[in-house]
């Protein structure tokens, strides 16, 4: 992801630590580092995040490819959640 700081932009790649030694991944990370740093930006690889946070990043990364999601289903979920209706067992009403 891309962070905007007070100085220069920072690109952060998030990979589980055990995957950082895979040749194909190392190649991609090295290529990304060279490209980002050639622009004068900072580059970081983060592999120490808790598994729950990494799972959230993987989920959000999926939104880069709209073919992986049923757009009609996403629209229905969005409409239901914005209407304040109950979304099922254990759900709470939204505060307005």
N, C-alpha and C positions, 0 to 999 in steps of 0.2 A: 504494500500500500504506500501511499504518498503522504508524507508529513510536511506541512509548511511551518517552518520555525522562523524565528526572528532574523536568521541569517540566510542560509541556503536551503532549498528543498532537500528532503531526505527520503530516499526510496528504501522501504523495508520489505525484505522477502521473509516469509514465515514458513519454516519447514521443521518438522519434528527432528530432534537431534540425530536419531538413528538413521534418518534418510540423507543426512548431510554427506555421508561417505559414499553414496551411490554415484558411480562415475557420470552417468547422464545428468544427474542433478548438480553435481559439482561443476560440470562443463557449463550448464545453463547459468548457474550462479556466478561463475567467473566471467562469462560473457556479459551478463547483466551488469556486474560491477564495472567492467571496462567501459561499457556504454554510458552508464550513469556518471561515473567519475570523469569521463571525457567532456561532459557538459559542465563540470565544476560543481556537481551536486554531491551530497554524501550518500553512501550506500551502507546498509547494515543487513546482516542475516540474523534472524532471531529464531533460536531453537530451544529456548529454555522456558517457554510459557507453559502454564498448567494445561493438562490435556483438555479440560473443559473449554478453555479459551481457544485452543487450537481447533477444536471441533466447531466452534462458532465461526472462526475464520474460514474453515473449509466450507461450511454451509453458505456463508456470504459470498465466497468465491464462485460458487455455483451460479450465482445470478449474472455472472459475466456471459453465460451461455444460455440465452432464453429458450433454446430448444429443449432444455432439460426440465422445463416446467410447463404445466398445463396453464396457459394464460387465462382461460375462462375460469379455472378453479382459483387462481390467484386473485382475479377480479372479484369473484364471489366472496372470498375470505376477506378481502379489503373492504368491500361494501358492508359485510356483516360486522366487522370489527369497528368500522366508523359509525355504524348506526347505534352502537351501545347495546345491541342484543346479546343475550347469553350465548357464548360460544361452546357450551357443553359442560359436562361435569367438572367441577373444580374451578370454573371460570369466575371472574369477578366483574361486576359492572365497571365500566370506564368512568372516571371522574371527568366532569365537564367544567 
